Amino acid sequence: MHSLPKVISQKICLVGDFGVGKTSLIRQFVDRQFSDKYLSTVGVKISRKLVDIPDLGENTANISTTESKQLQLIIWDIEGSTRFKGIAPSYLQGAKGALIVGDVTRQSSMQNLKNHIQLFQSINPKSSSIIALNKVDLIESHERDKLFQYICLELDSLKVSVKGTSAKTGEGVDEVFQTLARQMLMLE
């Protein structure tokens, strides 16, 4: 008889400059929707999504059981304006994971990634972070490759993985949230 998977709830935050696509990534992941209309998030918007994480292989003794864990992601979409920086720490508190989002078409948002990661990790040192380089559908693949190499080198000391995403096409969106969820479960 199979038992129901245990559901674990975890808070994650999307952090990044204004207009990088944090809200659009969440809408694509949770609702499978995309809108070209830009609406600035004021304060915090919270969404939820239940994800199945296949067994991470801890109990290799009994190979016939392919158990999965369910993770209820409580996704905090945090305003990206600079005036928000002062109260951001209280919103970031208690998060087990963060998606640090940059816009590949805006150099300034790429340069701010390191600050966003360091802020999040200083508040939540025992947490996971992933960088989502968003809007990859708007640049050529050779530009994308160069940008990924640069970002990976630039942020190497922070030990954070980097994924390309497009909230518009859906490319990499599920993968980046799934990867973050898996990393968070490994910290349990």
C-alpha positions as CSV (number, residue, x, y, z in Angstrom):
1,M,0.0,0.0,0.0
2,H,1.4,3.4,-1.0
3,S,1.4,6.2,1.4
4,L,0.7,9.7,0.3
5,P,3.8,11.8,-0.2
6,K,4.6,14.1,2.6
7,V,4.0,17.8,1.7
8,I,6.7,20.2,2.8
9,S,6.0,24.0,2.5
10,Q,8.9,26.3,1.8
11,K,9.1,30.0,1.2
12,I,11.1,31.2,-1.8
13,C,11.7,34.7,-3.0
14,L,12.2,36.2,-6.5
15,V,14.8,39.0,-6.2
16,G,16.1,41.3,-8.9
17,D,15.9,44.8,-10.3
18,F,12.5,46.2,-11.5
19,G,11.4,45.0,-14.9
20,V,13.6,41.9,-15.1
21,G,10.5,39.6,-15.3
22,K,10.1,38.3,-11.8
23,T,6.3,38.5,-11.9
24,S,6.2,37.1,-15.5
25,L,8.4,34.1,-14.5
26,I,6.0,33.3,-11.6
27,R,2.9,33.7,-13.9
28,Q,4.5,31.4,-16.4
29,F,5.4,28.8,-13.8
30,V,2.1,28.9,-11.7
31,D,-0.5,29.8,-14.3
32,R,1.2,29.1,-17.7
33,Q,0.4,32.7,-18.7
34,F,2.4,35.5,-20.2
35,S,1.5,39.2,-20.7
36,D,3.5,41.9,-22.5
37,K,1.9,44.5,-20.3
38,Y,4.3,45.7,-17.6
39,L,2.7,46.1,-14.2
40,S,5.1,47.0,-11.4
41,T,4.7,44.9,-8.3
42,V,4.1,47.0,-5.2
43,G,5.3,45.4,-2.0
44,V,5.0,41.7,-2.2
45,K,2.7,39.3,-4.0
46,I,2.5,35.7,-2.8
47,S,1.7,32.7,-5.0
48,R,1.7,29.0,-4.3
49,K,2.6,26.0,-6.4
50,L,2.8,22.3,-5.5
51,V,5.8,20.6,-7.2
52,D,6.6,16.9,-7.2
53,I,10.3,16.2,-6.6
54,P,11.4,12.6,-7.6
55,D,13.2,10.7,-4.9
56,L,16.7,12.1,-4.5
57,G,18.2,8.6,-4.0
58,E,18.7,8.7,-0.3
59,N,17.2,5.2,0.2
60,T,19.0,3.2,-2.4
61,A,18.5,0.0,-0.3
62,N,15.0,-0.6,-1.7
63,I,15.3,0.3,-5.4
64,S,11.7,-0.7,-6.2
65,T,10.2,2.3,-4.4
66,T,10.2,5.4,-6.5
67,E,8.9,7.8,-3.9
68,S,8.5,11.5,-4.6
69,K,8.3,14.4,-2.2
70,Q,5.8,17.2,-2.7
71,L,7.0,20.7,-2.0
72,Q,4.5,23.5,-1.6
73,L,6.4,26.5,-2.9
74,I,5.2,29.7,-1.3
75,I,6.6,32.2,-3.8
76,W,7.2,35.8,-2.8
77,D,7.4,38.2,-5.7
78,I,9.2,41.1,-4.2
79,E,9.1,44.7,-5.6
80,G,12.3,45.5,-7.5
81,S,12.6,49.3,-6.9
82,T,15.6,50.7,-5.2
83,R,13.5,52.5,-2.5
84,F,12.5,49.0,-1.5
85,K,16.0,47.9,-0.4
86,G,15.5,49.2,3.2
87,I,12.6,46.9,4.0
88,A,13.7,44.0,1.7
89,P,15.5,42.1,4.6
90,S,12.2,41.6,6.5
91,Y,10.5,40.1,3.4
92,L,13.5,37.9,2.6
93,Q,13.6,36.5,6.2
94,G,12.9,32.8,6.5
95,A,13.2,32.0,2.8
96,K,14.8,28.6,2.0
97,G,15.4,29.6,-1.6
98,A,15.8,32.5,-4.0
99,L,15.6,32.9,-7.7
100,I,17.8,35.9,-8.4
101,V,16.6,37.3,-11.7
102,G,18.5,39.4,-14.3
103,D,17.4,40.7,-17.7
104,V,19.9,39.7,-20.4
105,T,19.0,42.8,-22.4
106,R,19.9,45.2,-19.5
107,Q,23.6,45.4,-18.5
108,S,22.7,47.1,-15.2
109,S,20.5,44.2,-14.0
110,M,23.4,41.8,-14.8
111,Q,25.8,43.9,-12.8
112,N,23.4,43.9,-9.8
113,L,23.0,40.1,-9.6
114,K,26.0,39.8,-7.2
115,N,24.5,42.4,-4.8
116,H,21.1,40.6,-4.8
117,I,22.7,37.2,-4.1
118,Q,24.9,38.6,-1.3
119,L,21.9,40.4,0.3
120,F,19.8,37.2,0.2
121,Q,22.6,35.0,1.5
122,S,23.5,37.4,4.3
123,I,19.9,37.1,5.6
124,N,19.4,33.4,4.8
125,P,22.9,31.7,5.0
126,K,21.5,28.2,5.0
127,S,19.5,28.5,1.9
128,S,19.7,27.9,-1.9
129,S,19.9,30.4,-4.7
130,I,19.8,30.1,-8.5
131,I,20.3,32.8,-11.0
132,A,17.7,33.1,-13.8
133,L,19.0,35.0,-16.8
134,N,15.6,36.0,-18.1
135,K,14.5,37.1,-21.6
136,V,16.9,34.8,-23.4
137,D,14.5,34.7,-26.3
138,L,15.5,38.4,-27.0
139,I,19.2,37.7,-27.7
140,E,21.1,35.6,-30.3
141,S,22.6,32.3,-29.1
142,H,26.2,33.4,-29.5
143,E,25.4,36.5,-27.3
144,R,23.8,34.1,-24.8
145,D,26.9,31.9,-24.6
146,K,29.2,34.8,-24.0
147,L,26.9,36.2,-21.3
148,F,26.7,32.9,-19.5
149,Q,30.4,32.5,-19.5
150,Y,30.9,36.0,-18.2
151,I,28.3,35.6,-15.4
152,C,29.6,32.2,-14.4
153,L,33.1,33.5,-14.1
154,E,32.0,36.7,-12.4
155,L,29.9,34.9,-9.8
156,D,32.0,31.7,-9.4
157,S,33.0,32.4,-5.8
158,L,29.3,32.5,-4.8
159,K,28.7,28.9,-5.9
160,V,25.3,29.6,-7.5
161,S,24.1,27.9,-10.7
162,V,23.0,30.0,-13.6
163,K,20.0,29.1,-15.9
164,G,18.6,30.8,-18.9
165,T,14.8,31.5,-18.9
166,S,12.2,33.1,-21.0
167,A,8.9,33.9,-19.2
168,K,7.4,34.6,-22.7
169,T,8.2,31.3,-24.4
170,G,8.4,29.2,-21.1
171,E,12.0,28.1,-21.9
172,G,13.8,27.0,-18.7
173,V,11.1,28.2,-16.4
174,D,9.9,24.9,-14.9
175,E,13.5,23.7,-14.9
176,V,14.8,26.6,-12.8
177,F,12.0,26.3,-10.2
178,Q,12.4,22.5,-10.1
179,T,16.2,22.8,-9.6
180,L,15.7,25.3,-6.8
181,A,13.1,23.0,-5.1
182,R,15.5,20.0,-5.4
183,Q,18.4,22.0,-3.9
184,M,16.1,23.2,-1.0
185,L,15.1,19.6,-0.3
186,M,18.7,18.5,-0.1
187,L,19.2,21.1,2.7
188,E,16.4,19.5,4.7
